[in-house]
Amino acid sequence: MNEREYVLTLSCPDSRGIVAAVANLLADHGCNITESQQYGDHFTGRFFLRTQFVAEAGPAGATAEDTLRGAFSALAHGFGGGPGGAFVEWDLQARDVRPRMLVMVSRFGHCLNDLLYRQRSGLLDIDIAAVVSNHPDLGFLADSYGVDFHHLPVTPETKGEQEARVLELVDRYDVDLVVLARYMQVLSERLCTKMSGRVINIHHSFLPSFKGARPYHQAHARGVKLIGATAHYVTADLDEGPIIEQEVSRVDHTHSPEQLTAIGRDLESVALARAVNWHAQRRVLLNGDKTVVFG
């Protein structure tokens, strides 16, 4: 049998019968559910669903997908709470269609190197289409993995022009996700709005502590016992975007700032890789200023 696997994600006002309606729709179309997770948020009144299923494919997989999209669109009307299902957000994607990622980096290469290695090793469900940097330093690293590298320097006076070129590359490479892998520049509100929910940043601390420069030196000066890293979606509010993943490690008074930095870089790489993979697998749903992560 010619089959294809899909992922359906859905967010809507919470009400009875949503899971049953989705399951019945899939059964009526000859689909088999292989994984399903759901969550109802009592505080926001929203319901979140991620369902993975197998469907019999038509020619080039298009017929079954088009039919399912039409069926889910009609179903959304009943869950919307507004005209035409206005408060429903849903998405249907085939699992064999890999998202494409643009990585932005400055001079610290540990997160970029980790992502490149994971992709080559088959550990990421996403393809790195290109690397962009405001410095030329890491061009050799992208080249060693056969990934296009674009040096786009930026100053306060040229930020608008530089970001316009970034958006051109997003279109050129058909990019689904932009990842700031220690990209030490603040994105403009215009770019954040245009790419809302499609930009992930790794923050070199356990937010909201120790923002700004030399965070591990700040942590050392305060005698912290935990250090960490935070992967989050980027918004116009600096480092305040919805958190996807955080990683921490215990430390003590014997650790120097340099040792904390080394530990922190490992934490950053792990947290960012998890966030990227979960996003690529469509396991992250936005819930206002928070996220629902179906691990």
Kinemage of the C-alpha trace (Angstrom):
@kinemage 1
@onewidth
@group {chain A} dominant
@subgroup {mainchain}
@vectorlist {calphas} color= white
{ca met a 1} P 0.000 0.000 0.000
{ca asn a 2} L 1.261 3.486 -0.916
{ca glu a 3} L 1.151 5.378 2.386
{ca arg a 4} L 2.366 8.719 3.657
{ca glu a 5} L 2.731 9.983 7.222
{ca tyr a 6} L 1.410 13.372 8.316
{ca val a 7} L 1.391 15.584 11.404
{ca leu a 8} L -1.678 17.624 12.317
{ca thr a 9} L -1.347 20.405 14.889
{ca leu a 10} L -4.327 22.314 16.182
{ca ser a 11} L -5.033 25.063 18.707
{ca cys a 12} L -8.520 26.309 19.457
{ca pro a 13} L -10.893 27.280 22.262
{ca asp a 14} L -11.307 24.281 24.540
{ca ser a 15} L -14.563 22.356 24.279
{ca arg a 16} L -15.841 18.820 24.481
{ca gly a 17} L -15.456 16.386 21.630
{ca ile a 18} L -12.409 17.808 19.819
{ca val a 19} L -10.279 14.658 20.086
{ca ala a 20} L -13.208 12.458 19.078
{ca ala a 21} L -14.024 14.662 16.095
{ca val a 22} L -10.442 14.574 14.812
{ca ala a 23} L -10.141 10.813 15.372
{ca asn a 24} L -13.452 10.144 13.612
{ca leu a 25} L -12.470 12.346 10.673
{ca leu a 26} L -9.210 10.437 10.253
{ca ala a 27} L -10.965 7.085 10.556
{ca asp a 28} L -13.570 8.133 7.971
{ca his a 29} L -10.711 8.916 5.561
{ca gly a 30} L -8.946 5.589 6.140
{ca cys a 31} L -6.118 7.034 8.224
{ca asn a 32} L -4.333 5.299 11.081
{ca ile a 33} L -3.191 7.350 14.104
{ca thr a 34} L 0.350 6.461 15.203
{ca glu a 35} L 0.846 9.123 17.905
{ca ser a 36} L -1.435 11.665 19.561
{ca gln a 37} L -0.974 14.182 22.353
{ca gln a 38} L -3.291 16.871 23.642
{ca tyr a 39} L -3.437 19.519 26.353
{ca gly a 40} L -6.175 21.791 27.607
{ca asp a 41} L -4.926 24.963 29.298
{ca his a 42} L -7.286 25.815 32.154
{ca phe a 43} L -5.829 29.312 32.465
{ca thr a 44} L -6.098 30.400 28.826
{ca gly a 45} L -9.064 28.263 27.814
{ca arg a 46} L -7.159 26.951 24.800
{ca phe a 47} L -6.859 23.366 23.618
{ca phe a 48} L -3.769 22.010 21.857
{ca leu a 49} L -3.452 18.845 19.792
{ca arg a 50} L -0.675 17.106 17.880
{ca thr a 51} L -1.680 13.983 15.966
{ca gln a 52} L 0.617 11.891 13.791
{ca phe a 53} L -1.074 9.545 11.355
{ca val a 54} L -0.639 7.472 8.211
{ca ala a 55} L -2.834 8.045 5.175
{ca glu a 56} L -3.067 6.239 1.883
{ca ala a 57} L -1.399 8.483 -0.678
{ca gly a 58} L -2.865 9.421 -4.018
{ca pro a 59} L -0.793 10.335 -7.079
{ca ala a 60} L 2.346 12.077 -5.749
{ca gly a 61} L 0.604 12.168 -2.375
{ca ala a 62} L -1.452 15.181 -3.454
{ca thr a 63} L -4.976 13.765 -3.602
{ca ala a 64} L -5.088 12.455 -0.036
{ca glu a 65} L -3.478 15.605 1.359
{ca asp a 66} L -5.813 17.966 -0.490
{ca thr a 67} L -8.819 15.946 0.672
{ca leu a 68} L -7.635 15.985 4.264
{ca arg a 69} L -6.950 19.727 4.177
{ca gly a 70} L -10.480 20.353 2.963
{ca ala a 71} L -11.927 18.106 5.661
{ca phe a 72} L -9.908 19.724 8.462
{ca ser a 73} L -10.787 23.201 7.220
{ca ala a 74} L -14.480 22.325 7.442
{ca leu a 75} L -13.989 20.784 10.882
{ca ala a 76} L -12.258 23.937 12.149
{ca his a 77} L -15.446 25.922 11.657
{ca gly a 78} L -17.055 23.990 14.474
{ca phe a 79} L -14.249 24.649 16.930
{ca gly a 80} L -13.570 28.281 16.183
{ca gly a 81} L -15.618 30.278 18.642
{ca gly a 82} L -15.687 32.979 15.969
{ca pro a 83} L -16.649 33.545 12.331
{ca gly a 84} L -15.276 30.810 10.119
{ca gly a 85} L -13.303 29.240 12.932
{ca ala a 86} L -11.447 32.507 13.481
{ca phe a 87} L -9.800 31.382 16.694
{ca val a 88} L -8.550 28.055 15.342
{ca glu a 89} L -4.948 27.631 14.272
{ca trp a 90} L -4.174 24.364 12.508
{ca asp a 91} L -1.513 22.976 10.241
{ca leu a 92} L -1.062 19.763 8.287
{ca gln a 93} L 2.374 18.693 7.062
{ca ala a 94} L 3.799 15.524 5.555
{ca arg a 95} L 6.582 14.090 7.720
{ca asp a 96} L 8.799 13.312 4.739
{ca val a 97} L 8.994 17.010 3.822
{ca arg a 98} L 11.967 18.280 5.814
{ca pro a 99} L 11.923 21.928 6.924
{ca arg a 100} L 14.817 24.158 5.884
{ca met a 101} L 16.836 26.261 8.301
{ca leu a 102} L 18.979 29.378 8.005
{ca val a 103} L 21.546 29.659 10.814
{ca met a 104} L 22.791 33.081 11.880
{ca val a 105} L 25.985 33.306 13.918
{ca ser a 106} L 28.620 35.824 14.984
{ca arg a 107} L 32.018 34.672 16.263
{ca phe a 108} L 31.161 31.877 18.732
{ca gly a 109} L 30.953 28.657 16.722
{ca his a 110} L 30.003 25.958 19.236
{ca cys a 111} L 26.256 25.950 18.529
{ca leu a 112} L 26.763 26.159 14.768
{ca asn a 113} L 29.281 23.317 14.857
{ca asp a 114} L 26.890 21.194 16.910
{ca leu a 115} L 23.985 21.774 14.523
{ca leu a 116} L 26.118 21.029 11.464
{ca tyr a 117} L 27.419 17.828 13.049
{ca arg a 118} L 23.940 16.691 14.098
{ca gln a 119} L 22.594 17.269 10.595
{ca arg a 120} L 25.436 15.294 8.985
{ca ser a 121} L 24.918 12.504 11.538
{ca gly a 122} L 21.196 12.259 10.814
{ca leu a 123} L 20.244 13.546 14.266
{ca leu a 124} L 18.243 16.580 13.086
{ca asp a 125} L 14.877 16.469 11.326
{ca ile a 126} L 15.730 19.658 9.459
{ca asp a 127} L 18.150 20.707 6.720
{ca ile a 128} L 20.612 23.578 7.141
{ca ala a 129} L 20.208 25.532 3.920
{ca ala a 130} L 22.758 28.257 4.609
{ca val a 131} L 24.728 30.119 7.275
{ca val a 132} L 24.734 33.903 7.662
{ca ser a 133} L 27.211 35.824 9.792
{ca asn a 134} L 28.079 39.433 10.467
{ca his a 135} L 31.721 38.284 10.658
{ca pro a 136} L 33.756 36.147 8.221
{ca asp a 137} L 35.392 34.026 10.948
{ca leu a 138} L 33.219 30.891 10.690
{ca gly a 139} L 33.071 30.636 6.918
{ca phe a 140} L 35.581 27.784 7.022
{ca leu a 141} L 33.280 25.769 9.292
{ca ala a 142} L 30.262 26.055 6.990
{ca asp a 143} L 32.491 25.271 3.996
{ca ser a 144} L 33.787 22.103 5.681
{ca tyr a 145} L 30.216 20.800 5.817
{ca gly a 146} L 29.377 21.910 2.288
{ca val a 147} L 26.890 24.568 3.465
{ca asp a 148} L 26.646 27.979 1.793
{ca phe a 149} L 28.088 30.816 3.883
{ca his a 150} L 27.072 34.466 3.533
{ca his a 151} L 29.044 37.234 5.202
{ca leu a 152} L 26.641 40.122 5.819
{ca pro a 153} L 28.331 42.748 7.989
{ca val a 154} L 26.055 45.090 9.902
{ca thr a 155} L 26.314 48.479 11.574
{ca pro a 156} L 23.567 50.573 13.164
{ca glu a 157} L 23.391 52.540 9.920
{ca thr a 158} L 23.114 49.455 7.674
{ca lys a 159} L 20.872 47.227 9.836
{ca gly a 160} L 17.804 47.734 7.633
{ca glu a 161} L 19.721 46.909 4.466
{ca gln a 162} L 21.397 43.882 6.063
{ca glu a 163} L 18.113 42.459 7.338
{ca ala a 164} L 16.553 42.972 3.916
{ca arg a 165} L 19.324 40.776 2.486
{ca val a 166} L 18.625 38.181 5.189
{ca leu a 167} L 14.969 38.088 4.140
{ca glu a 168} L 16.056 37.717 0.521
{ca leu a 169} L 18.051 34.643 1.548
{ca val a 170} L 15.027 33.300 3.442
{ca asp a 171} L 13.067 33.461 0.177
{ca arg a 172} L 15.944 32.243 -1.988
{ca tyr a 173} L 16.574 29.141 0.123
{ca asp a 174} L 12.872 28.542 0.884
{ca val a 175} L 13.652 28.762 4.610
{ca asp a 176} L 11.112 27.641 7.219
{ca leu a 177} L 13.119 28.486 10.339
{ca val a 178} L 15.834 30.993 11.235
{ca val a 179} L 18.105 30.015 14.135
{ca leu a 180} L 20.258 32.509 16.010
{ca ala a 181} L 23.158 30.312 17.093
{ca arg a 182} L 24.892 32.930 19.241
{ca tyr a 183} L 24.171 35.716 16.760
{ca met a 184} L 25.126 38.747 18.817
{ca gln a 185} L 22.850 41.276 17.125
{ca val a 186} L 19.335 42.392 18.063
{ca leu a 187} L 16.786 41.790 15.320
{ca ser a 188} L 14.520 44.670 14.382
{ca glu a 189} L 10.835 44.690 15.270
{ca arg a 190} L 10.035 44.540 11.550
{ca leu a 191} L 11.965 41.310 11.026
{ca cys a 192} L 10.613 39.775 14.259
{ca thr a 193} L 7.056 40.506 13.157
{ca lys a 194} L 7.565 39.199 9.637
{ca met a 195} L 9.142 35.961 10.917
{ca ser a 196} L 6.956 35.553 14.006
{ca gly a 197} L 7.105 31.999 15.363
{ca arg a 198} L 9.872 31.140 12.900
{ca val a 199} L 12.997 32.442 14.665
{ca ile a 200} L 14.661 30.605 17.558
{ca asn a 201} L 17.396 32.111 19.712
{ca ile a 202} L 19.731 30.506 22.236
{ca his a 203} L 20.275 32.705 25.256
{ca his a 204} L 23.434 32.147 27.211
{ca ser a 205} L 21.791 32.049 30.630
{ca phe a 206} L 18.873 30.596 32.516
{ca leu a 207} L 16.419 33.408 31.730
{ca pro a 208} L 15.687 35.947 33.004
{ca ser a 209} L 18.979 36.107 34.921
{ca phe a 210} L 22.263 37.629 33.789
{ca lys a 211} L 21.332 39.389 30.581
{ca gly a 212} L 23.835 41.322 28.537
{ca ala a 213} L 27.589 40.942 28.257
{ca arg a 214} L 29.780 38.377 30.054
{ca pro a 215} L 26.891 36.433 31.626
{ca tyr a 216} L 29.084 33.699 33.088
{ca his a 217} L 31.294 36.272 34.744
{ca gln a 218} L 28.131 37.814 36.200
{ca ala a 219} L 27.080 34.385 37.433
{ca his a 220} L 30.504 33.761 38.971
{ca ala a 221} L 30.419 37.104 40.747
{ca arg a 222} L 27.048 36.201 42.277
{ca gly a 223} L 28.174 32.731 43.374
{ca val a 224} L 25.409 30.885 41.564
{ca lys a 225} L 24.861 27.177 42.079
{ca leu a 226} L 23.050 26.590 38.797
{ca ile a 227} L 23.901 27.855 35.342
{ca gly a 228} L 21.877 27.226 32.248
{ca ala a 229} L 20.809 28.092 28.721
{ca thr a 230} L 17.438 29.019 27.277
{ca ala a 231} L 16.130 28.420 23.753
{ca his a 232} L 13.170 30.631 22.913
{ca tyr a 233} L 11.246 32.155 20.046
{ca val a 234} L 12.347 35.667 19.141
{ca thr a 235} L 10.006 38.597 19.620
{ca ala a 236} L 10.463 42.359 19.517
{ca asp a 237} L 10.829 42.268 23.340
{ca leu a 238} L 14.490 41.392 23.762
{ca asp a 239} L 14.989 37.925 25.289
{ca glu a 240} L 11.342 37.788 26.384
{ca gly a 241} L 10.017 35.410 23.720
{ca pro a 242} L 8.152 32.150 24.479
{ca ile a 243} L 10.551 29.604 25.985
{ca ile a 244} L 10.920 26.247 24.212
{ca glu a 245} L 13.666 24.517 26.190
{ca gln a 246} L 16.051 25.156 29.078
{ca glu a 247} L 19.078 23.175 30.222
{ca val a 248} L 20.926 23.556 33.540
{ca ser a 249} L 23.978 22.219 35.357
{ca arg a 250} L 25.023 22.415 39.003
{ca val a 251} L 28.204 24.332 39.730
{ca asp a 252} L 29.984 25.454 42.892
{ca his a 253} L 32.537 27.857 44.288
{ca thr a 254} L 35.465 25.961 42.757
{ca his a 255} L 34.459 26.745 39.163
{ca ser a 256} L 36.254 29.633 37.488
{ca pro a 257} L 34.497 31.951 35.022
{ca glu a 258} L 36.278 30.094 32.191
{ca gln a 259} L 34.996 26.735 33.457
{ca leu a 260} L 31.472 28.126 33.755
{ca thr a 261} L 31.752 29.392 30.186
{ca ala a 262} L 32.816 25.948 28.935
{ca ile a 263} L 29.949 24.239 30.757
{ca gly a 264} L 27.557 26.898 29.505
{ca arg a 265} L 28.523 26.369 25.885
{ca asp a 266} L 27.669 22.672 26.163
{ca leu a 267} L 24.319 23.556 27.713
{ca glu a 268} L 23.616 26.068 24.954
{ca ser a 269} L 24.320 23.500 22.235
{ca val a 270} L 22.060 20.869 23.816
{ca ala a 271} L 19.159 23.223 24.521
{ca leu a 272} L 19.273 24.743 21.040
{ca ala a 273} L 19.441 21.372 19.266
{ca arg a 274} L 16.419 20.102 21.201
{ca ala a 275} L 14.411 23.243 20.460
{ca val a 276} L 15.255 23.098 16.754
{ca asn a 277} L 14.350 19.414 16.507
{ca trp a 278} L 11.074 19.827 18.386
{ca his a 279} L 10.132 22.754 16.165
{ca ala a 280} L 11.030 20.759 13.051
{ca gln a 281} L 8.894 17.855 14.274
{ca arg a 282} L 6.029 20.308 14.895
{ca arg a 283} L 5.955 19.534 18.589
{ca val a 284} L 5.936 23.180 19.709
{ca leu a 285} L 2.698 25.173 19.749
{ca leu a 286} L 2.492 28.802 20.790
{ca asn a 287} L 0.271 29.559 23.767
{ca gly a 288} L 0.378 33.325 24.122
{ca asp a 289} L 3.658 34.206 25.812
{ca lys a 290} L 4.343 30.510 26.505
{ca thr a 291} L 4.664 27.316 24.519
{ca val a 292} L 3.163 23.859 24.675
{ca val a 293} L 5.856 21.305 23.873
{ca phe a 294} L 4.749 17.762 23.059
{ca gly a 295} L 7.994 15.911 23.732
